[in-house]
Amino acid sequence: MNTVIAFILMFGLLVFIHEFGHLIFAKRAGMLAREFAIGFGPKIFSFTKNETLYTIRLLPIGGYVRVAGEDPEIIELKPGHHVGLEFNHEGKVDKIIVNNKEKHPEARVVEVSHVDLDHQLRIDGYEPDDPDNLLSFDVDRKAFFIMDEKETQIAPYDRQFASKSVGQRAMQLFAGPMMNFVLAIVIFFIIGLVQGVPSDKPIVQDIQADSAAAQAGMHSGDRVLQIDGKTVSSWDEFRTIVQRNPGKELSLVVKRGEQTKELQLVPKKLESEGEEFGQAGVTGTFEKSIIKTVQYGFLQTFDTTKMILTNLFKLVTGQYSIDMLSGPVGIYDATDQIVQTGFMNFLMWTAMLSINLGIVNLVPLPALDGGRLLFVGIEAVRGKPIDPQKEGIVHFVGFALLMLLMIIVTWNDIQRLFL
């Protein structure tokens, strides 16, 4: 149950922060954000505030911010349609009744002759009993369609995604991944405040049971002075030497209190990605400093980003197979193992996943933020946008391929766990 709660909270936080970035910059640019959704599929919970419908949906596989103009509008008025019109105190149309007009007896019914809700905000039409008298009605900028008794706000062109500058659209798309990096920095900062930041002094703090360090007789508080006669001045230097000498005996000189001890350490031989490395089974000391904690937040985010990009490059170039990828099932299993090791490790895992989510979304593939940013970049170079229908087809095909990849990855996760 702890894992389930932790996974839901972690997933919700990562998606919320990502989509919140999209939402904030959409609103700052004056776009009409129709919906802010966590999850996909049927709605579980929803409410409307400041023009935006906030929803939690059944399938926890992502989220989205639906901005006016980004997807085809469901409601489109054409000449010949009969609609009911309701007016505000300024005499402008504020409700357009598309069907079930009998439920709105106060509405003025007209047959549409011409409609422009993008630029002119006007509806021209005839009353059924006076077909020779053309009427013209101004429409309020925040008018609503009423269809099946559900309201949908109209979107004048200047509130649509496509009306904004290249810079505003690019920022709105980039804001989601950006917020994932910001979240990671904040989490690493919190970790640094609580437990301190790793010190670069070659001093041992914790020793794992049955580790190479325990067998060598190392104690907590030992300061490593030399390895094989070479002076050790930092923790990174100590760790690097250990990693480069798997299974080899190393002569250590350590300072324990006021005494100096000579120990023999044989780093445990481990293998990763086809390469062997040594492990002593120790951790260094931590220190508390506001300045170093701030630095720690940025440096950890940078190092994690570099590591993920390196692995992604190896995946793209064929050095890694698709079996290296994990989907929701694999992430849940890893979360289950990490939750059992403590809350700080869970926070670290959340930060790493946040960075991973930010990077994956910036990959220039159709349907991802990176793919859409690529189209905006092409528009900036060409000086004109790509045909929306062609772009829509590309994104649709890309989304279908991503879903296929998700199915394959999920199946691989299930096989690793149960088969």
N, C-alpha and C positions, 0 to 999 in steps of 0.2 A: 504493500500500500504506500509506503514511503517513496518507493521508486515511481509509482504512478503519479503521485502528487508532485514530486520533484520534476518529472518529465513534462507534465501539463503546465506547471508554472514556468519552466524553462522555455518550452516551446512558445507559450503565450507571450512571454517577455520578448523573445527574439523577433517574433512576427510583429508584435505590437510596435516595438521600437522601429523596425524597418518601415512598416506602413505609415507610422506616425510621421516619419521624415517626408514621405511622399505627400501626405495630407497637409502638413504645415506649409511646405513650399508651393503646393497647389493653391492654397488659400492666399498666401502672400502674393502670388502672381495674379490673383483675381479670378482663378478658375473656379467653376462650380464643381465641387466634389460631391458627387451624388451619393456615394456609399463608401464606408470604411468597414472592411470585413476581415474578421479573423476566421480562417477556415474556408472551406468550400461546401457546396451542397445545400440542403434544406436549412432554413433559419431555425435556430434554437432560441435566440433572444435578440431583440432589436429595440431601438428607440431613435428618435430623430431630434437633432439639436443643431441650430444654426445652418440650416439647409442640408445637412448631411445625415444620412441614415447609418447608424452604427449597428453592426450585426455580429453575432457569433454564430458560426455555421457548423454543421455536423462533422464534416471530415477535416481532421487536423493536419492538412498537408500544405499549409501556406496561408496566404491572405492576399488582399488587394485593396487598392483605392480606385474607385471608378469615377473618372473625371468626365464631364460633359464633352462630347465630341471625340472621345477616344474609342468609343464603340458605337455601332449603329443604334440610333434611337428607335425605340419600339413603336412610338406613336408618330404618324406622319399624316397630316391633313392634306387632302387633295380636292380640287374643284369637284363639286357634286355632292360632297359629304354634308350631311345635316348635323349640326352641332348646336348645343345649348350654350349660351353665354351669360355669365353672371358678372356684375360690375362692382367696383369698389367705390368709395366716396368721391373719388376724382373723376368718375365716369369712364374709367378704363376697364377693359376686360381683365378680371383676375382669376376667373375659372372658365375653362373650356370643357364642356360636358360632351364626351365622345360617344357614350352609349348610356343606356338606362336613363334617358332624359325624363321619363315619367316620374322619376324619383326627385326631380328638381323642378317643381311646377313654377318657380319664380324665374327660371332661366328663359332667356329670349332665344328662340330657335331660328336659325338661319341656314340657308343653303350656301355653302362656301363657293365663291367665284374665284377668289385669289387670296393667298395667304403668304405672309412673309414674317416668320418669327425669329429670323436670324438678324436682319438689319433694320427693316422698316417697322417691325413690331406692329403689324396691321393685318386685320382680317376684313376682306370685302365679301359681301354676300347679299342674298335676297331673303326676305321673309316669305314663307310658303304661300301666304294669302296675297302677296303683293310682288309678283315676279318681275315687274317692270321698274321697280324702284331699287336701284343699287345703293346699298348702305356701306359705310366704312367705319370700322371700329378700331380705336387704338388699344393696344394690348400692354398691360403692365409688365415691366421687366421681370417681375417675380411671379407671374401668373402660373397657374397650375392646369395641367390636363387632368380630367377626372375620367378614368376608364375602369370599369368594373368596381367603381367606388374607391379606387386607389388613386392617390395624388402623385403626379410626376411634374416637377418644376420644369418650366421651359428654360432653354439656355440660349440667350442672345449670343451672337457670334463672338463678341468680345469676352464672353465667359467660357468659351470653349478652348480646349487644349491647343488646337491648330492656330488659333488667333494670336498666340503669344510669341514673343521673340525666340530665336534659336537658343539664346542664353537662358531664358526663363524655363523653356521646355527641358533643356539639358539638365538644369539644376533640379527641377522637379523629379526627373528620372534618377539622377545621381544621389539625391537626398536619402533614399532608402538605404543603399549600401553604406553611405557615409555615416548614417546613424548607428549602423552595426559596429563600425570601427570606434565611434564615440563611446558606445556602450562598453566595448571591450576595454578601452582606456579607463573608464570609470570603475569597472569591476577590478581591474588590476590595481588601481589606486586604492580601492577599499581593502583588497587583500594586503597590500603594503602597509596600510594604516593598522590593520588588526594584528598581523603576525610579524610585521617588519619586512625589510627588503633584504635579499641575500647579500651578505658581506663578502668582499673579495679577499678577506684575510683567510689564509690556509688553516683554519681552525675547525676541527670536527665537532659537530653538535650531536647528531643522532647516528647510531650504528644499528643496522639491521641484524636480527638474530641469524646465526649460521652464515653470515656473509664473509667475504674474504677479509674484511677489516676486523671482524670479530675473531676470526681464526688467527689473525696476526697479533691479536692482543691489543688493538687500539682502544682507547677510552674516550669518552666524551670530554671535550676540552683540550685534547691533544692538538698542539700546533706543529704542523709539518715544516721542518726546517730544510731537510735535504732528501733527495731521492737519487740513489746511486752516486752520491758525491756531488750532485748538482743542487745548488741553492734553489729553494722554492719560495717565491715571493707573493704568490696569489693563489686563490682557490681555483681559478680557471687553469692555471699552469699545472697544479696538482691533478685536476680532473683530466686534462689533456694527456698527461704522461700515463695515467692509469688506463685510459681508453686505448692508447696506442700500444699497450703491452699486455694483451690478453694471454693469460696462462704463464706469463714469465715472472720469475721471482725478482722483486724489487727491494733494495735495501733502503729502509726509511730511517731518518733521524727525526725524532719528535721531541718537543719540549712539553713535559707534564709537570705542571706546578713549577718548582724550582729545579727539577731534575731533567736530564736529557736521556732518552731511551733510544736504543737501536732495535728496530723491528724488521721482520721479513714479510712482505705483502705479496701474495700471488693473486692478481686480479682475476675474477671469475670470467671465463670465456663465454661471450654471448654473440649472437648473430642477428643482423638486421639488414634486409635488402641485399642479401648475399655477401655482406661484409662482416668480419669479426671485429669485436671491440671488447675492451676490458671493463669490469665494474668492481668497485671496492665495496659498495653497499653502505655508503655514508652520506650524510648531508652536512652542508656548511652552516655557519652561524647566521643569524639575522640581526639587523640593527634598525632602529627607528629614527627616521629623519624625514621631515616634511619635504625638503628639497629632493632627497633621493627617492622618496615615494612618488612624487610627481614624475621624475625621470623614469622610474620603474614602470609606471603606467604606459608611457609612450614607448620605451624600449622593448617591453614585453610584447606590446601590440606589433611593433615593427618586426621583431624576431619571429613571432608566430606567423605574420603575413609572409615573410620571406620563406619560411619552411613550407607553408601551404602552396605558395606559388612554385616552389621547386618541385614538390610532389605533383602538382598539376601539370607542369611542363613534362615531367617524366611520363605521366599518363598519356598526354597528347602525342608524345614522340614514340610511344610504344614500349618504353622501358618498364612501365607498369601495365598490368592487365586490368580489365574492367572489374575483376574480382576484388581489386583493392578498394572499390567504392562501397559505401554503405548508405542505405536509405533509412527510413523511419524505424524499421525493425532493428537494424544494426545499431543505430544511435540509441534506441531504447535499451538494448542489451548492454552497451557500453556505459550508459547512464546508470544502470542497475549496479554494475561493478564499482563505478566511481562513487556513487552515493554511500556505499558501505565503507569507503576509506575516509570519509569526513566531509564536513561542510566546505572547508577551504578548497579541497580538491574539486568539489562540485562547482564552486564558483569559478575556478580556473577552467574547468571543462566548458562552462557556459560561455566564458569569454572567448575561448578557442572556437566554439561553434558559431558565435556571433561573427567573428572574423571570417570564418569559412563561408557563412551565409553571404556576407558582404562581397567576398571575392567571387563566389559562384555567380552571383547576380550581375557582376560586372563582365562576365565572360560574354563576348559579342556573338551570342547565339540568339536566333529568333525567339520571341516571346519572353526573353529575359530582359532585365533593365539594360544590360550591356548591348543586346541586339537592337533595342529601341534607340539607345544612344548612338549606335552606329548609323542608323537611318537619319537621325538629326544631324550627325556629323557630315554625312553625304549631302544633305540638303544645304548645309553651310558652305560646302565646297562648290556645289552646283549652282547655288543661288536660287534654287526653287525646290519645292518638296517633291518627293516621289509620289506617284499616283497612290492615293489611300487604299484603293481596292487591291492593287498589287502588293503593297506593304502588308495589308491584312491577310492576304493569302500566304505570304511568307511566314508571318507570325503564326498563322493557324497550323501550317505544316510543321513549323518548329515546335509548337506546343504539343502536337501529336507525337513527334519523335521524342520529346522530353518525357512524355507520359509512358511511352514504350520503354525508354531507358529506366524510368522509375520502376516499372513492372519487373524488368530484368534484374535490377539491383535488389529489389525487395525479395524476389525469388531466391537470389543468391544468399541473402541474409537468412532466409528461412532454412535453406539447405544447411548452412553452417551451424545453425542452432539446433535443428531437429533431425537432420538426416545423417 
